[in-house]
Each structure stands twice: as structure tokens, then as C-alpha cells.
Amino acid sequence: MNTTLRRDADEIIRASIQAVLPDKAVCRALENFQPRGGRVLLVAAGKAAWQMAHAAVQALGHVDGGVVVTKYGHVKGKIPGISCYEAGHPVPDANSFAATEKALALVQGLTEEDTVLFLLSGGGSALFEKPLVPGGELQDITNQLLASGADIVEINTIRKRLSGVKGGRFAQHCAPARVFSIVLSDILGDPLDMIASGPAVPDGSTCAQALAIAEKYQLRLSAQAKALLAQETPKALDNVTTQITGSVRELCAAAAEACRELGYAPLLLTDRLCCEAREAGSFLGAIARTHAGQGKKLAFIAGGETVVHLTGKGLGGRNQELALAAAPALAGQNAAVFSVGSDGTDGPTDAAGGYADGDTAAALAAAGWNLFDTLQNNDAYHALQAVEGLIITGATGTNVNDVAVVLIGGEERADA
């Protein structure tokens, strides 16, 4: 392993995530928060829900009650006046449904003088859910979509129509109370109606689009689910004010600044990366091969969210698969590619992402791993684990997509 590049990668990851934690962003958004004098209730959903709720309660001093629902392992302690729940992600589970019922009970019977402070972050689609089909069927449909290679907009277009809280329906539950929504974006271009499937935003997608997605991926649906896809969602809401705070653009900017401080000349390739993970990895590896050996420290940055089309039964996530797919092109170069999820989790694993450099391919071969077969089996986790290529941060408290970075060292390796 190239210890210099790995050390720099770890520092870039640390600095980038620190820069996009939601605390300051939530406080900035609350400068525009003007409750009407009645009760103030807080509902937070998503991977960053605990962090956002903690920051909001600290800034406001107190609230009159609240519910937080976040991913397992993401509650970091008690918050005064708030009940915190952990639930399933990326597939909703019984705890998702139960916690959402607690939130719905909290906002029952409100008046026009009351305000619901709704804090939303990525992951909310699985965590904040009241299914309109049996829970087992919703889980199966979610698994079908995740395995198909469908992107997050396609997935959420389907989810909205099978849910009693998505696609603006949660805001309807809160009426006539006002909803002040603070959103941490995890979708490219920040489409409000798609972030966590837009529980407090009018839905911009249509039934025709939902039915086309179901046909495109040959989803197995019950008659009840098919009928729901044909029912239109709310297209107008008059009780919601929404403010976006935080996005992948900020994550990329923070990564570029961290690279610059370590002596790399950074170049942002895109903040809208959205393709197959292994294709992105191969492309970033090719960029490294083109520019390595020039005696310059360079960094190429790509933010966004790739997808994995499952062809095997291994363990991994999109960021790990991206890094592993870069390994062949990196072979023998003084260069590295790493990719990390800003939330600290990548797929159904304890890793946030993966790292590969010029030594990775040879190390894998020496350990008996065939790169092509491993990618076909989607087993990036175990392969990278064998060569110390996993990136593990733990839950970070934020969620603004992923960032992948190509690092190119100077002419000489410090650890050679």
C-alpha cells in the first residue's frame, strides 16, 4: 500500500465530512424560523436526523415535543423533549413503520397557531414510512429496485405512491399547522420532491412515470400496488415553507480545499456523477493513468451517487465497488482512487467506502483474489478488507451524497 497517499486520503475524508456536518447549516436555516405562537413540535427523519435535531434544539432552547427516526447506530444520546428511534435502511422495517406512527400521532389535532419543524435528510425514504401495501411487499419492492440498478429518482417515484407520508402526504397530516422544513440534500440537483421522497413537498412526478419505471425494471407488483401507482399524489401544499441546507456541492468544495492544503492541485470533474459504480471506477482509474508520472501532485474530484447493478451475492456498496474497479488501471502507478459516502455507510456494510492505489491489484492477486470475478460477484467489501482498502468512519451525522477522488503523487514515493 502507498502509505503516503492513504494517509492523505484519510485526511481529505476527515476534513471534507467535518465541513458538511449539519450543525451550522441547521442554525443558519433557523434564522428564518418564525413560529406563530402556538406549540412547536419537531420531527426529524433520515440518516442525519439525530444531528439535525440536536443542533435545532440547542439553537431554539426547547421544543414542545418531538420524534427522531434515524438509521441503526446513529442515535448519539438523549435530546431534551425528543423521543429518538432507530430503524431500517435502505429497506424499511417494522421499526420504520412504528416510529413513523409515533410522528403521525405527535402531529394530530394541531391548530393554525402550531408549527412543525420538519428536519429531513437522505435515508428518510426507508426510515420514515407508512406503507399503503403490506410491509413485507414494500420491502420486496424496495429490494427489487435496489438490485435493478434504478437510480434514486426512479426509486423514490415508486416509493411515493406506496406510502401514506411521502409525496407531500406528511404535510397534509400536519395541516392546518404550518410546516417549516429544513432539508439536507442527498440528490443531485437538489430536487425537493425527491429528497427522502418529499414528505412535505408537492410531488412533481406523475403516475405515467411511475408505471413506466415499473415496466422498465419488470417489477413484480400486486394488484394493490399497481393500483396505487395509478393514483396521483398531492400537487399543491399551502402550509409548508422549505429551506435546503447542505449538498454535494459543499462536499466537493471541502474535498478540493483539503486536497489543496495537502499540496495537490484540485480539479472538480463533476458534482453530478450518476452511473454504474464500476464504470465510474474504471474511468477514474484511467484518469489517474493518464496524469500519473508527471511530477505533479494532482487531485480530480467527482461528487454524486453511483449505482450498483447486482450480478452476484457478495458484500459491498457503491463506493467500495468504485474503488475496486479502479485498481487495474492504477496498477504500478503512484496514484490512488478512493470513494466515500458522507453518511459513513456504504451499502449493507460497516464501511463508508473504499480505497485502491498502485499496489492494490498486485496485493489482491497475491492474496488469491481475481478482480473480474470479485466485481461480478459484487464482493468488493471482502476483497478490500483483505488488502486494508476499506474506509471506515462510523456514522458521521450528515448525508450529502458521495465523493470520489483521484490522487496523483509526485514523481517519487516517500514510502518506496
C-alpha positions, -999 to 999 in steps of 0.1 A, spaced: 0 0 0 11 35 -8 11 48 28 16 85 18 -14 85 -5 -35 65 20 -26 90 48 -36 119 26 -68 102 16 -78 97 52 -71 134 60 -92 146 30 -121 124 41 -119 137 76 -118 173 66 -145 170 40 -170 154 62 -163 178 91 -170 207 67 -205 194 59 -218 184 93 -253 198 96 -250 218 128 -241 252 113 -263 246 84 -293 240 106 -286 270 127 -284 292 95 -317 279 83 -333 286 117 -326 323 113 -357 323 91 -378 303 115 -408 323 129 -433 302 148 -468 317 152 -470 315 190 -486 281 194 -468 248 200 -435 240 183 -431 203 175 -401 187 159 -400 157 136 -367 146 121 -362 118 96 -331 105 78 -295 94 84 -286 129 97 -319 132 118 -303 130 152 -275 155 144 -300 179 129 -324 176 158 -297 180 183 -285 212 166 -320 226 163 -329 220 200 -297 236 211 -304 266 189 -340 270 199 -336 262 236 -366 239 237 -394 224 217 -428 211 229 -422 176 218 -405 157 190 -397 124 172 -364 115 156 -362 84 134 -328 75 120 -307 46 110 -295 19 134 -264 31 153 -270 68 145 -285 80 178 -257 95 198 -275 103 230 -307 119 245 -321 152 232 -344 171 257 -380 167 248 -374 144 219 -381 106 215 -354 90 193 -359 58 173 -336 38 151 -349 18 121 -341 0 89 -322 14 59 -320 11 29 -350 -13 33 -378 -1 57 -386 -24 86 -411 -27 114 -393 -1 134 -395 23 105 -433 19 105 -436 21 143 -415 53 146 -434 69 117 -467 62 136 -452 80 166 -445 110 144 -480 110 130 -496 107 164 -475 137 175 -489 160 148 -525 150 152 -550 177 162 -528 207 156 -541 242 150 -532 270 127 -511 286 155 -489 255 158 -457 248 139 -440 216 129 -402 219 125 -395 191 100 -358 182 96 -352 159 66 -321 142 53 -313 113 29 -323 79 40 -357 92 50 -374 72 23 -367 40 42 -368 53 77 -399 75 75 -427 52 62 -463 44 65 -469 17 38 -501 15 19 -493 -21 10 -483 -48 34 -449 -42 49 -434 -73 35 -444 -64 0 -430 -29 4 -397 -44 15 -397 -68 -15 -404 -39 -40 -376 -19 -24 -352 -48 -27 -362 -53 -64 -355 -16 -71 -321 -16 -53 -310 -47 -72 -321 -34 -105 -297 -5 -108 -325 20 -107 -314 55 -97 -327 73 -66 -352 94 -85 -367 63 -101 -368 45 -68 -385 74 -50 -410 79 -78 -423 44 -70 -419 48 -32 -441 79 -30 -471 61 -44 -469 32 -20 -467 55 11 -490 74 34 -464 100 43 -443 105 11 -450 128 -18 -464 156 3 -487 135 24 -470 141 57 -476 179 53 -513 171 48 -513 152 81 -499 183 98 -525 207 84 -537 232 94 -504 237 113 -475 253 94 -446 231 85 -411 247 84 -389 221 66 -351 221 67 -337 198 41 -302 183 39 -299 173 2 -286 140 -9 -299 140 -45 -281 156 -74 -296 190 -84 -315 192 -51 -350 182 -64 -370 188 -32 -398 164 -41 -373 135 -44 -351 140 -13 -364 113 11 -393 111 -13 -406 146 -4 -429 141 26 -436 178 28 -433 188 -8 -458 187 -37 -449 158 -59 -435 167 -94 -436 131 -107 -466 116 -124 -484 83 -125 -473 77 -160 -436 80 -150 -442 56 -121 -458 30 -143 -431 34 -169 -404 27 -142 -423 -4 -130 -423 -16 -167 -387 -7 -173 -374 -28 -144 -401 -55 -147 -411 -51 -111 -432 -78 -95 -462 -60 -81 -495 -70 -66 -528 -57 -80 -530 -34 -50 -495 -19 -56 -503 -14 -94 -535 4 -85 -516 27 -61 -491 36 -89 -520 48 -109 -532 72 -81 -520 107 -83 -501 123 -54 -506 159 -39 -496 186 -65 -500 216 -42 -495 224 -5 -502 257 12 -489 251 47 -452 245 40 -420 266 40 -389 248 29 -352 256 31 -324 235 16 -292 235 35 -261 214 26 -255 195 -6 -229 175 -25 -215 208 -40 -203 218 -5 -188 183 0 -168 186 -33 -157 221 -24 -145 209 10 -126 180 -6 -109 204 -30 -98 226 -2 -85 197 18 -65 185 -13 -51 220 -18 -39 222 18 -20 189 13 -3 202 -18 -24 188 -45 -38 209 -74 -75 200 -73 -99 199 -103 -136 193 -99 -147 169 -126 -184 169 -117 -208 171 -88 -234 151 -106 -218 117 -111 -246 92 -117 -236 60 -135 -227 24 -126 -201 23 -98 -177 0 -117 -178 22 -148 -170 53 -127 -141 35 -110 -127 24 -144 -130 59 -157 -113 75 -127 -86 49 -128 -80 58 -165 -77 95 -155 -50 85 -129 -31 65 -155 -31 95 -180 -18 120 -155 5 100 -132 42 103 -135 43 140 -144 60 150 -112 29 170 -101 6 164 -72 -29 164 -87 -64 156 -74 -95 150 -95 -128 152 -77 -162 137 -86 -192 141 -64 -226 124 -68 -241 90 -63 -234 59 -85 -255 27 -87 -246 -10 -85 -264 -35 -107 -263 -67 -87 -249 -96 -106 -236 -116 -76 -242 -123 -40 -212 -108 -24 -210 -80 1 -202 -44 -7 -215 -9 -16 -212 15 -45 -182 33 -31 -163 1 -24 -171 -12 -59 -160 20 -75 -126 19 -57 -121 -18 -66 -129 -12 -102 -102 15 -104 -75 -10 -92 -65 -25 -126 -58 10 -142 -39 21 -111 -16 -9 -111 20 3 -108 12 40 -107 19 65 -79 -18 72 -77 -49 63 -57 -87 64 -61 -109 65 -31 -147 70 -28 -167 75 4 -203 80 15 -206 112 35 -230 95 59 -203 69 69 -221 39 55 -218 22 21 -244 -4 12 -252 -30 39 -217 -28 54 -199 -11 82 -176 6 57 -180 42 44 -162 34 12 -131 20 -4 -95 29 -13 -73 15 -41 -38 25 -52 -10 13 -75 -3 -16 -52 -39 -29 -48 -42 -51 -79 -9 -70 -71 -18 -74 -34 -52 -88 -43 -36 -113 -68 -11 -124 -42 -40 -130 -17 -58 -151 -43 -85 -126 -54 -95 -124 -91 -106 -88 -97 -130 -96 -125 -147 -124 -106 -149 -103 -75 -166 -74 -93 -190 -99 -110 -199 -112 -75 -202 -77 -60 -179 -87 -33 -158 -55 -30 -160 -55 8 -142 -87 14 -116 -81 -13 -107 -46 0 -108 -59 36 -80 -84 26 -57 -55 14 -66 -29 40 -86 -9 14 -118 -3 34 -126 32 46 -144 31 80 -155 63 96 -186 52 116 -218 72 114 -209 108 106 -242 126 113 -245 141 78 -256 128 44 -248 148 12 -241 121 -13 -206 106 -20 -173 120 -31 -147 101 -51 -111 115 -55 -82 106 -77 -49 114 -60 -17 115 -80 15 118 -61 48 135 -71 75 116 -91 89 98 -61 71 78 -35 80 87 0 74 52 12 91 34 -18 
